[in-house]
Amino acid sequence: MPILVTGTAGFIGFHVARRLLARGETVLGLDVVNDYYDTRLKEARLDILRQEAGFTEVRMDLADRDGLMNLLQTHKPDRVINLAAQAGVRYSVENPFAYVDSNLVGFVNLLEGCKRHGVGHLVYASTSSVYGANAAMPFHEGQVTAHQMSLYAATKKANEVMAHSYAHLHGLPCTGLRFFTVYGPWGRPDMALFKWTKAILEGRSIDVYNNGDMSRDFTYIDDIVESIVRIVDIPATPDPSWRADDPATGTSGIAPYRIYNIGRGEPQALMEYLRIIEDTLGRKAEINFLPMQMGDVAATWADTSALEKATGYKPSVGIDVGVRRFVEWYRAYYGV
């Protein structure tokens, strides 16, 4: 049976589909290919996937309830990896309804489809942004996540809550993955590494928010992908150590439900990240220091011990290696 991967024209979905195909899986790849960023990059990713015999492309919006139900009934995937979503913290301030349609309506359609058609494991993307105003770091999955700073984060928190309800009511194994600042080749043009590389090479200035006083747990794409493909083979189960009188939020004793952080586990100062980009490019950036943007947070840091215990895998690629690999890809892809 195929694995349904949603968001295969996107950054993470593309890499996950390639990895699954490389290990001999049949992949049903769904994407609406919206214009949130340059669709030529999305089509270039899909062109690579289309060359694989085990890949079937489906142009569809998760908000298309009838189309999604027909797709699941026809192809009967045993596992689903949901990486389709309207991404971006800052964009959610300006375009809230895009997040409601994709991240809420689309996700409940997927949950219902998985329930109706006997999917054995739903793995879905969440985000480190759900930790919101929490400043107790490193972030671990059992912490309360009640103070989101953006609508994007709120929709991802809603996904986690919705998934638990379906896991409890219908026995649907659901695993949520809180990604921490993913970067690497074929990355998103709205992310700092891509924007800064492009601007520096073109001799333009870059915007750095909160006057550069920020840190992130930057996670290389290969570490994200390895974690996902290991987790999809481990359907969530109820946690026998969970206590209803002291309920940890990353597991459940009443449902096949799990949450995992996927991060490098080593926060880096934003200005150090920029320094490595400059050193790799051999050019200095002209910087516009600006205040903190609405919906953003100053720092993230992942506790990945739950991931390591479940899968035996610890993300390990450092930013010195990861940035160099991205720049090599960028120069080759754009002919710079």
Solvent accessible surface area in square Angstrom, and as a share of the most:
residue,aa,sasa,rsa
1,M,159,0.71
2,P,22,0.14
3,I,1,0.00
4,L,0,0.00
5,V,0,0.00
6,T,0,0.00
7,G,6,0.06
8,T,1,0.00
9,A,0,0.00
10,G,18,0.17
11,F,10,0.04
12,I,29,0.15
13,G,2,0.02
14,F,0,0.00
15,H,25,0.11
16,V,0,0.00
17,A,0,0.00
18,R,103,0.38
19,R,85,0.31
20,L,0,0.00
21,L,20,0.10
22,A,90,0.70
23,R,93,0.34
24,G,67,0.64
25,E,37,0.16
26,T,67,0.39
27,V,0,0.00
28,L,2,0.01
29,G,0,0.00
30,L,2,0.01
31,D,17,0.09
32,V,70,0.40
33,V,19,0.11
34,N,58,0.30
35,D,120,0.62
36,Y,49,0.19
37,Y,26,0.10
38,D,56,0.29
39,T,50,0.29
40,R,183,0.67
41,L,2,0.01
42,K,13,0.06
43,E,51,0.23
44,A,22,0.17
45,R,0,0.00
46,L,1,0.01
47,D,69,0.36
48,I,48,0.24
49,L,0,0.00
50,R,96,0.35
51,Q,148,0.66
52,E,80,0.36
53,A,114,0.88
54,G,24,0.23
55,F,20,0.08
56,T,62,0.36
57,E,56,0.25
58,V,23,0.13
59,R,123,0.45
60,M,31,0.14
61,D,59,0.31
62,L,8,0.04
63,A,38,0.30
64,D,66,0.34
65,R,138,0.50
66,D,106,0.55
67,G,15,0.14
68,L,0,0.00
69,M,16,0.07
70,N,89,0.46
71,L,16,0.08
72,L,0,0.00
73,Q,103,0.46
74,T,101,0.59
75,H,67,0.30
76,K,116,0.49
77,P,3,0.02
78,D,50,0.26
79,R,49,0.18
80,V,0,0.00
81,I,0,0.00
82,N,7,0.04
83,L,24,0.12
84,A,21,0.16
85,A,37,0.28
86,Q,10,0.05
87,A,21,0.16
88,G,10,0.09
89,V,33,0.19
90,R,90,0.33
91,Y,70,0.27
92,S,2,0.02
93,V,68,0.39
94,E,132,0.59
95,N,52,0.27
96,P,48,0.30
97,F,155,0.65
98,A,35,0.27
99,Y,0,0.00
100,V,51,0.29
101,D,75,0.39
102,S,29,0.19
103,N,4,0.02
104,L,49,0.24
105,V,54,0.31
106,G,0,0.00
107,F,3,0.01
108,V,57,0.33
109,N,4,0.02
110,L,0,0.00
111,L,0,0.00
112,E,33,0.15
113,G,0,0.00
114,C,1,0.00
115,K,70,0.30
116,R,142,0.52
117,H,50,0.22
118,G,61,0.59
119,V,8,0.05
120,G,27,0.26
121,H,0,0.00
122,L,0,0.00
123,V,1,0.00
124,Y,1,0.00
125,A,11,0.09
126,S,3,0.02
127,T,10,0.06
128,S,10,0.06
129,S,26,0.17
130,V,0,0.00
131,Y,3,0.01
132,G,7,0.06
133,A,61,0.47
134,N,39,0.20
135,A,84,0.65
136,A,59,0.46
137,M,70,0.31
138,P,48,0.30
139,F,4,0.02
140,H,81,0.36
141,E,14,0.06
142,G,26,0.25
143,Q,24,0.11
144,V,104,0.60
145,T,4,0.02
146,A,62,0.48
147,H,126,0.56
148,Q,46,0.20
149,M,90,0.40
150,S,13,0.08
151,L,64,0.32
152,Y,27,0.10
153,A,1,0.01
154,A,39,0.30
155,T,2,0.01
156,K,7,0.03
157,K,44,0.19
158,A,31,0.24
159,N,4,0.02
160,E,3,0.01
161,V,86,0.50
162,M,43,0.19
163,A,0,0.00
164,H,48,0.22
165,S,44,0.28
166,Y,32,0.12
167,A,1,0.00
168,H,92,0.41
169,L,122,0.61
170,H,86,0.38
171,G,45,0.43
172,L,7,0.03
173,P,24,0.15
174,C,0,0.00
175,T,1,0.01
176,G,0,0.00
177,L,0,0.00
178,R,1,0.00
179,F,17,0.07
180,F,0,0.00
181,T,31,0.18
182,V,14,0.08
183,Y,8,0.03
184,G,1,0.01
185,P,20,0.13
186,W,30,0.10
187,G,4,0.04
188,R,50,0.18
189,P,29,0.18
190,D,43,0.22
191,M,51,0.23
192,A,33,0.25
193,L,6,0.03
194,F,8,0.03
195,K,83,0.35
196,W,14,0.05
197,T,0,0.00
198,K,77,0.33
199,A,5,0.04
200,I,7,0.04
201,L,21,0.11
202,E,93,0.42
203,G,65,0.62
204,R,115,0.42
205,S,39,0.25
206,I,6,0.03
207,D,61,0.32
208,V,0,0.00
209,Y,36,0.14
210,N,36,0.18
211,N,100,0.51
212,G,7,0.06
213,D,107,0.55
214,M,16,0.07
215,S,26,0.17
216,R,31,0.11
217,D,0,0.00
218,F,6,0.03
219,T,0,0.00
220,Y,6,0.02
221,I,1,0.01
222,D,71,0.37
223,D,2,0.01
224,I,0,0.00
225,V,10,0.06
226,E,29,0.13
227,S,0,0.00
228,I,0,0.00
229,V,2,0.01
230,R,85,0.31
231,I,2,0.01
232,V,0,0.00
233,D,68,0.35
234,I,75,0.38
235,P,64,0.40
236,A,6,0.04
237,T,77,0.45
238,P,65,0.41
239,D,22,0.12
240,P,134,0.85
241,S,88,0.57
242,W,56,0.20
243,R,133,0.49
244,A,82,0.64
245,D,116,0.60
246,D,91,0.47
247,P,76,0.48
248,A,47,0.36
249,T,46,0.27
250,G,3,0.03
251,T,32,0.19
252,S,1,0.01
253,G,30,0.29
254,I,95,0.48
255,A,1,0.01
256,P,20,0.13
257,Y,11,0.04
258,R,45,0.16
259,I,4,0.02
260,Y,21,0.08
261,N,0,0.00
262,I,0,0.00
263,G,0,0.00
264,R,49,0.18
265,G,24,0.23
266,E,76,0.34
267,P,46,0.29
268,Q,42,0.18
269,A,56,0.44
270,L,16,0.08
271,M,69,0.31
272,E,60,0.27
273,Y,2,0.01
274,L,2,0.01
275,R,107,0.39
276,I,17,0.09
277,I,0,0.00
278,E,16,0.07
279,D,83,0.43
280,T,46,0.27
281,L,11,0.05
282,G,65,0.62
283,R,116,0.42
284,K,159,0.67
285,A,17,0.13
286,E,116,0.52
287,I,50,0.25
288,N,62,0.32
289,F,98,0.41
290,L,59,0.29
291,P,100,0.63
292,M,68,0.30
293,Q,54,0.24
294,M,145,0.65
295,G,19,0.18
296,D,16,0.08
297,V,32,0.18
298,A,47,0.37
299,A,26,0.20
300,T,6,0.04
301,W,90,0.31
302,A,2,0.01
303,D,41,0.21
304,T,7,0.04
305,S,68,0.44
306,A,36,0.28
307,L,0,0.00
308,E,55,0.24
309,K,185,0.78
310,A,38,0.30
311,T,19,0.11
312,G,65,0.63
313,Y,41,0.16
314,K,104,0.44
315,P,0,0.00
316,S,73,0.47
317,V,26,0.15
318,G,18,0.17
319,I,12,0.06
320,D,90,0.47
321,V,47,0.27
322,G,0,0.00
323,V,0,0.00
324,R,106,0.39
325,R,87,0.32
326,F,2,0.01
327,V,4,0.02
328,E,93,0.42
329,W,30,0.10
330,Y,8,0.03
331,R,79,0.29
332,A,84,0.65
333,Y,76,0.29
334,Y,91,0.34
335,G,67,0.65
336,V,84,0.48
